[in-house]
Amino acid sequence: MNTITTITWLTFREAWRRRMVQAALGLGVVFLLLFGIGFYLITTNMRAEGMRAIELSFAYNLLLMAGLYVVHFLTVMLAIFASVDTIAGEIASHTIQALATKPLQRWQIVLGKWFGYAAMIVLYLGGLSGGIMGVVYMLSGYTPPNANAVLLLMLEALVLLSLSLLGGTYLSTLTNGVLLFMLYGLAFIGAWVEQIGALLQSHAAVNVGIVASLLLPVEALWRRAAFLMQPQLMSAVPTPFSGSSPPSQAMVIYAAFYALVMLLLAMRSFGRRDL
């Protein structure tokens, strides 16, 4: 356990020292500032026009979900870029050989790296999502229903992290990154196909979206989180963050199982990899 803790701490420190992560952190702060300014100007104008309380509530929620969607996208990008070469890059540069020596077990290396990157990504996501909701609350007093649904965004980041580590045990850094982006693209398009299919009552289109979600349950987790954090009345109004086919709780359970299986496969694969 002490070995895994040490690798976790070293991975966490190394991740935060990367210029890419520092740039992502700086851009996140800039985004929060711009979001706050934009939210203030838009809502001030709506209140000046005499909009009713229920209309303002819907507007607050729509702006909040727009902000959280950007946070969701930034977290997806960070989860991929930060971890895509953590194993593949070290294998290519032969630096992994300094770690993969007895009595250190290879699965401990993978697990420690997973915990280190997971801690970094969760802190990043928690800071941005908490900042978005904090800005909205301070400027309007509005809080979304089921705000704890933001935990689903953390789960989607862990899904990508596990898959990235698994890919790193088989593929080069470039190939792993391309594969992850292609899978995310399929999941993104599949989610929209499912939503449009549900609106048009096309069962075939809905099934295509479900298959895409099973391949990579990332966009499905975002849609589940967005569904939970919107008022029930708003779910009937077509918006970019609501749809006719919200994922069920079963998809959340599947995503958690998916992340666990990918991590176990990564540990098994790295244990058998010829270094």
C-alpha positions in Angstrom: 0.0 0.0 0.0 2.9 2.4 0.7 4.3 1.7 -2.7 1.0 2.6 -4.4 0.7 5.7 -2.3 4.2 6.8 -3.3 3.6 6.3 -7.0 0.3 8.1 -6.7 1.9 11.1 -5.1 4.8 11.2 -7.6 2.3 10.9 -10.5 0.1 13.7 -9.0 3.1 16.0 -8.6 4.4 15.2 -12.1 1.0 15.9 -13.7 0.6 19.3 -12.1 4.1 20.3 -13.2 3.3 19.8 -16.9 2.8 23.0 -18.8 -0.2 21.5 -20.5 -2.0 21.1 -17.2 -0.9 24.5 -16.0 -2.2 26.0 -19.2 -5.5 24.1 -18.7 -5.7 25.5 -15.2 -5.1 29.1 -16.4 -7.6 28.8 -19.2 -10.1 27.4 -16.7 -9.7 30.5 -14.5 -10.1 32.8 -17.6 -13.2 30.8 -18.5 -14.7 31.3 -15.1 -14.1 35.1 -15.3 -15.6 35.4 -18.8 -18.6 33.2 -17.8 -19.2 35.4 -14.7 -19.1 38.6 -16.8 -21.4 37.1 -19.5 -23.8 35.7 -16.9 -24.1 39.1 -15.1 -24.7 41.1 -18.3 -27.2 38.7 -19.8 -29.3 38.2 -16.6 -29.2 42.0 -15.8 -30.7 42.7 -19.2 -33.4 40.0 -18.7 -34.4 41.4 -15.3 -34.5 44.9 -16.8 -37.0 43.6 -19.4 -39.3 42.4 -16.7 -39.1 38.7 -17.2 -41.1 36.6 -14.8 -39.5 34.6 -12.1 -40.1 31.2 -13.8 -38.6 32.5 -17.0 -35.6 33.8 -15.2 -35.2 30.4 -13.5 -35.2 28.7 -16.8 -32.7 31.2 -18.2 -30.4 30.7 -15.2 -30.5 26.9 -15.6 -29.8 27.1 -19.3 -26.7 29.4 -18.8 -25.5 27.2 -16.0 -25.8 24.0 -18.1 -23.9 25.8 -20.9 -21.1 26.6 -18.5 -21.0 23.0 -17.2 -20.9 21.7 -20.8 -17.7 23.6 -21.4 -16.4 22.2 -18.1 -17.3 18.7 -19.3 -15.5 19.3 -22.6 -12.4 20.7 -20.9 -12.3 17.8 -18.5 -12.6 15.3 -21.3 -9.7 16.9 -23.1 -7.5 17.1 -20.0 -8.2 13.4 -19.1 -7.0 12.4 -22.6 -4.1 14.7 -23.1 -2.7 14.3 -19.6 -2.7 10.5 -19.5 -2.3 9.4 -23.1 1.5 9.0 -22.8 1.8 8.1 -19.1 2.6 4.5 -20.0 3.2 4.5 -23.7 5.6 7.4 -23.6 7.6 5.9 -20.7 7.8 2.6 -22.5 9.1 4.3 -25.7 11.7 6.3 -23.8 12.6 3.3 -21.6 12.2 5.3 -18.4 9.5 2.8 -17.2 12.3 0.2 -16.8 13.6 2.2 -13.8 10.2 1.6 -12.1 9.3 -1.9 -13.3 11.8 -3.7 -11.2 11.4 -6.1 -8.3 10.0 -6.0 -5.6 7.7 -3.4 -7.3 4.9 -5.2 -9.0 3.8 -3.8 -12.4 0.1 -3.6 -11.4 1.1 -1.3 -8.6 2.6 1.1 -11.1 -0.6 1.2 -13.2 -2.8 1.5 -10.1 -0.6 4.3 -8.6 -0.6 6.2 -11.9 -4.4 5.9 -12.1 -4.9 7.2 -8.6 -2.5 10.1 -9.3 -4.1 11.3 -12.5 -7.6 10.6 -11.1 -6.9 12.9 -8.2 -5.6 15.7 -10.5 -8.5 15.4 -12.9 -11.1 15.3 -10.1 -9.6 18.4 -8.4 -9.6 20.2 -11.7 -13.2 19.3 -12.5 -14.4 20.0 -8.9 -12.8 23.5 -9.0 -14.3 24.4 -12.4 -17.8 23.0 -11.8 -17.9 24.4 -8.2 -16.7 27.8 -9.6 -19.5 27.8 -12.2 -22.2 27.0 -9.7 -20.7 29.5 -7.2 -20.8 32.3 -9.8 -24.4 31.5 -10.7 -25.4 31.5 -7.0 -23.7 34.7 -6.1 -25.1 36.6 -9.1 -28.6 35.2 -9.0 -29.2 33.1 -5.9 -30.0 30.1 -8.2 -29.0 26.5 -7.4 -29.8 23.6 -9.8 -31.7 20.6 -8.7 -29.5 17.6 -7.9 -26.3 19.5 -8.0 -24.5 16.4 -6.8 -25.0 15.0 -10.3 -21.7 16.7 -11.2 -20.2 13.5 -9.8 -21.2 11.9 -13.0 -18.8 14.1 -14.8 -16.1 12.9 -12.6 -17.0 9.3 -13.5 -16.8 10.1 -17.2 -13.3 11.4 -16.6 -12.3 8.2 -14.8 -13.7 6.1 -17.7 -11.5 8.0 -20.1 -8.5 7.7 -17.8 -8.9 3.9 -17.5 -9.3 3.5 -21.2 -6.2 5.7 -21.8 -4.0 3.6 -19.5 -5.2 0.4 -21.2 -4.4 1.8 -24.7 -1.0 2.9 -23.4 -0.1 -0.7 -22.6 -0.7 -1.8 -26.2 -0.3 1.3 -28.5 2.1 4.2 -29.1 1.2 7.6 -27.6 0.0 9.0 -31.0 -2.1 5.9 -31.9 -3.6 5.8 -28.4 -4.5 9.5 -28.6 -6.1 9.2 -32.0 -8.1 6.1 -30.9 -9.4 7.9 -27.8 -10.5 10.9 -29.9 -12.2 8.7 -32.5 -14.1 6.8 -29.8 -15.1 10.1 -28.2 -16.3 11.4 -31.6 -18.4 8.3 -32.1 -19.9 8.6 -28.7 -20.6 12.3 -29.3 -22.3 11.7 -32.7 -24.1 8.7 -31.4 -25.6 10.7 -28.6 -27.1 13.2 -31.0 -28.4 10.4 -33.3 -30.1 8.9 -30.3 -31.7 12.2 -29.3 -32.9 13.0 -32.8 -34.1 9.5 -33.2 -36.1 9.6 -29.9 -37.6 12.9 -31.0 -38.6 11.4 -34.4 -39.6 8.1 -32.7 -37.1 6.2 -34.7 -36.1 3.1 -32.8 -33.3 2.2 -35.1 -31.6 5.6 -34.6 -32.1 5.3 -30.8 -30.4 1.8 -30.9 -27.5 3.3 -32.8 -27.0 5.9 -30.1 -27.2 3.2 -27.4 -24.5 1.1 -29.1 -22.3 4.2 -29.3 -22.8 4.8 -25.6 -21.9 1.2 -24.8 -18.6 1.6 -26.7 -17.7 4.7 -24.7 -20.2 5.8 -22.0 -19.0 9.4 -21.7 -21.6 11.5 -23.5 -24.3 9.3 -21.9 -23.0 10.3 -18.4 -23.1 14.0 -19.4 -26.6 13.7 -20.7 -27.7 11.9 -17.5 -26.1 14.7 -15.4 -27.7 17.4 -17.5 -31.1 15.7 -17.2 -30.8 15.5 -13.4 -29.7 19.1 -13.0 -32.6 20.6 -14.9 -36.1 21.3 -13.6 -38.7 18.7 -14.7 -40.7 21.2 -16.7 -37.5 22.2 -18.6 -36.9 18.6 -19.7 -39.9 18.9 -22.0 -38.5 22.0 -23.7 -36.0 21.1 -26.5 -32.5 22.6 -25.6 -29.0 21.4 -26.3 -28.9 19.9 -22.8 -32.2 18.1 -22.7 -33.6 15.3 -24.8 -36.3 12.8 -25.3 -34.1 9.9 -24.3 -32.2 10.5 -21.1 -29.9 7.7 -20.0 -31.0 5.6 -17.1 -29.3 4.8 -13.8 -28.3 1.5 -15.4 -26.0 3.4 -17.7 -24.2 4.9 -14.7 -23.7 1.4 -13.2 -22.4 0.2 -16.6 -20.0 3.2 -16.8 -18.5 2.5 -13.4 -18.1 -1.2 -14.3 -16.6 -0.2 -17.6 -14.0 2.0 -15.9 -13.1 -0.8 -13.5 -12.8 -3.4 -16.2 -10.6 -1.2 -18.3 -8.3 -0.5 -15.3 -8.0 -4.2 -14.5 -7.3 -5.0 -18.1 -4.6 -2.3 -18.1 -2.9 -3.8 -15.1 -3.1 -7.3 -16.6 -1.8 -6.1 -20.0 1.1 -4.1 -18.5 2.1 -7.1 -16.4 2.5 -9.2 -19.5 4.1 -6.4 -21.7 7.6 -7.1 -22.9 9.7 -4.0 -21.9 
